[in-house]
Amino acid sequence: MVYSPSWGSRYSTVLFKYLSQSVKTLKVLFRHRPRVVLVMTPPVVACIPVWLYTKVTRARQIIDAHSAAFLDRRWTPILFLHKFFSRRAALTLVTSPFLAELVSAWGANAKIVSDVPVCFEKPRHTQLGGRMNMTFISTFTRDEPLTEFLCAAGQFQDIQFYVTGRLKDANPDVLKAVPKNVVFTDFLSNADYVGLLLASDAVICLTTEDHTMQRGAYEAVYLGKPVITSNFDLLRKSFHTGTIHVGHNPEEIALGILEMKHNLQKYQREVQELRIEKLHSWATVEQDLKCFFGIAGAQYAQQ
């Protein structure tokens, strides 16, 4: 969906923002006339201009549905819209078997794509200050156990921790109780973000929501960095080696950090194996998707 930044993200202007973005998106679609359109959700309203375009042109819509589209409280009240568009889309891409079953129950076509290789920008090389450095990837959303992480991090004065994310999105009360060995980076450019992860010894990505794929975790894997992530079935299967899985209380997070500290080289070796495994797995998924897109295009041409 073509973005309209001038409207901001306020409740008072959100309808005008989506209307503006829909008009801009339709203009782009009718200018270029694609046969297949891939639209990412959330927001599910991004499907509206694409669906209108496909109704006129008989092109195909494929929805790339992130887990938040189904699980985030901002979007669950309008899940019926996602059902409407998924049933009319050629395919809905989801991140887990749980979500694939949900979409299939709607009578829609679903395919699981848990993660994809990331095309990283050239990193801006970063020198970090600790003898050991770990980065907690954050966007300050409701499902991040940030307070619990800070309690755990304060127990390791020999480790320097970095927390990403725009500070304007953070809870001010949380920022008041920050251990001395924790640095909030504020917004980072892509080059700075990649440089930070490459300079880190390990990456921490936590969520309190089951069935939520951790993009930051697979970004870390593709950069060859071991991960500490949440102890959910989806994440245990997706990151089955080179990774420590923890609960969401300070004690379990601290134990995970301690394990990573003491056995870092082991997890560094394992994550390289996981990276190769994921690249091989993606090659198969990529071929399947290319075949599907080709079929969709051929079907369109015959209509």
N, C-alpha and C positions, 0 to 999 in steps of 0.2 A: 504494500500500500504506500503510495507516495505521501511523504510526511509533510504536514503543515505546522512548522514549529511556532509560528506567530500566535497560534491559539493556546499554546501551553497545554497543561494537563489538569486544568481545574474543572471541578464538576459543573461550574457555571458556564463553561465554554466547550465542554466535551462534545455536545451534539453538533455545534458549528464546526469543530475540528474534524469530526468524522465526515460531515457533509462535504467540507472542503477537500478532504483527502480522497473521498470517493469520486468526486468530479475530476480531480487531477488524475486519479488512477484510470478512470474510464477514458480520458483523453489519450493517455499513453497506450492503453490497450488497443483502441481503435486506430491509433496512428501506426502501430507496428503489426497488428493483426496476428498474434501468435495462435497456433493451433492447440497448444497445451499451456495452461497457466498454473504455476505452482504458487499457492498462497499460504502464508504462515499464520497460525493462530496460537495464542491470543494476539490481538483482539479478534474475536470471531466476526466482528462487523467488517473486517477486511474482506470477508467472503462476499459481501453484498455486491460491490461493483464488479467483481469477477464473475459472480453468478449472472448478473444482468448482461454482461458481455457474452457469456456462453449461451444465454438464451437467444440472443440476436444472431450470433455467428456460428452456433453449434460447435464451438471449440470445447475442449475438455478442461475441467477444473480438477486439480489435485491439491489436497489440503495437507500441509505439513503441520501436524497438531502437536505442540509441545505439552508436556504434562500439566502445566499451569492452566491450560484451556479447560481441563476437566476437574482439577483439584483446587485451584485458587478460589477463595471466597468471592473475589471480585467477579468471577465468570460463571460460577455454578448456577446462579439464579437464571442465567440465559442459556443454559446448556441445551435447552430445546432448540435454540437457533443452530447450534453446532450439529445437532441431530438432523435438522432440516437440510443443511448444506452438505453434510457427509453423505446422506442418502442420495443426493443429486450429483455428487462428485464421482469422478472415475475411480478415485482411490483416496484414502486417508492414511497418511503415514503417522505412526505412533511410536513411542519409545519402549513399550513393555507389553508382555502378554496380557496383563490385566486390562490395559487400555484397548488392546486389540479386541479382546472379548466384549468390552463395552460397545465399541463401534460396530462390531459384527452383530451384536444383539439389536442394534438399531436397523439392521437390514442393509448396512453399508459395507463396502469393501475396505479392508484394513490390511496394512503391511507394517511389520515391525522393523524400524531402523533405529537401533538404540543409540548409535553415535556415528559420526562421520569424521574422517581426517580433516584437520584444520589447516587452512592456508594462512600461515602466520606472516605478519609484516616483519621486515628486517628489524631485529631488536636493537634498542638503544641500550648499550652495555651499562650495567649498573654494578657499583661496588657496595656491598652490604656490610654492616658494621659488626655483626656477631661472629663468634667462632662457629656457631651453627645458626642457620637462618631458616625459618619456615614462614610461609605465606598462607593466611586464611582468606580465601576468596569470598567476598561478601558483596551483596547489593543492598543490604539492610532491609531485607524482606522479612515477613512475619515468620517464615518457617526456619529461619537461621537461629540456632541456639548461641547467639553471640555473647550474652551475659555469662553463660556457663563456660564458654571457651575462654573468656577473659579471666575467670576464676582459676581455670586450669593453667593458663599461660603464666600467671603470676607466680606459680610454683617453680618456674624454670628460669632463674636469673642468668643462667649460662647460655640461654637460647634467645635470639632476637626474633620477634614475631612482627609480621607486617599484615595489615588488614586493608584490603582494597575497598573501593566503593565511594560514591559521592557523599561527602560529609553532610550535605544539606538534607540527605534522605535518612540520616541516622537519628536515633532517639537521643536527645541531648542528655538525658539522665544517664544513659549508658556511657556516654563519653566522659562523664565526670569521674568515673571509677576505673581508670585505665592504668594497668601496671606499668612501671617504668620501662619494661622490656618489650612493650607493644607500641608500634608506630602505625597510625592511620595514614594511608597514602593519599586520601582524597581521590579525585578523578585522575585516571591515568590514560594517556594516549595508548593506542595499540602497541606502538613500539616500546613504550615504557613498561606496559603490562607484560609483554613477552620478555623483556629484559629482566624484570623482577622475578618472574617464574624461573627463568634460566639461572639466575643467581642464587635462587633458593635451594636448600637441600631437600625440602619436602613441601608438599602443598596440602592444605586442609580444606575440605569442602563438606559441610554438614547441613543436614536438613531434618526437620522434625516430621515431614510429610512422607508417608510411604508412597511408593510407586512414582517417585520423583527422580528423574535422571539428573545427574550432576554434570553439567557442561564443563564447569571448571575442572572437574576430576579427569575427564577424558582429554581436555586440553593439556593438563599436566602430563598424562601418560604419553601423548604424542610428542611432548617435549622431553620425555625420558625422565620425569620426576616422580618419585614414589608419592603415594597418596594416603591420607587419613580421611576416611569418609564414614557415613552413617551405616549402622548395622541393620539394613533392610535387605530382603531377599533379592530385589532387583539389583541393588548395588553390590551385594556379595557375588552374584553371578556375573555381572558386568565387569567387576574389578576383583577377580578371584586370586590374583597374585600381585606382588609389588604393592600391596595395599593393606592397611590396618583398618578394621571396622570397629566402631565404638558406639556406645549409647550417647545420650544427650545430657548426662549429668557431669559436673566438673570432675568427679572421681574417674569415670571411665575415659573421658577425654584426656585427662592427665596420664592415665596408664597407656593410652595409645601414643601420646607424645613421647613418653619414657621408652616405650618399645622401639619407636622409630629412632630415637637418639642412640640407643645401645646397639641396634642392629641395622644401621643405615645402609651399609654396604650390601647387605643381603637384599634389602628391599630395592636398592638401586639396580642390582643385577636382575631381580625378578621383573621389575617394571619394563626393562628392555625387552624381555621375553613377551610380556603382555602387549607392548607396542607392536611387535612383529605379528603377533596373533591377530590383533585388531586390524592391522593393515591387510592381512590375508582375508579376514572375514569380510572387510569392506569391499574387497575386489569382487567377491561373489554377489554381495548385495547390489553393488553398482551395476554389475552386468544384468541382474534381474530388473533393476529399474530402467536401464536403457532399453531392454527388450519391451518392457511395459510401455514406455513412452513411445517407442517406435510403433507398437501395436495401436496405441491410442491415436497417433498421427495418421496411421494407415486407415483406421476406421473412419476418422474424420474426413479423409480424402474421398472415401467411397460414398459418403452421405450427400 
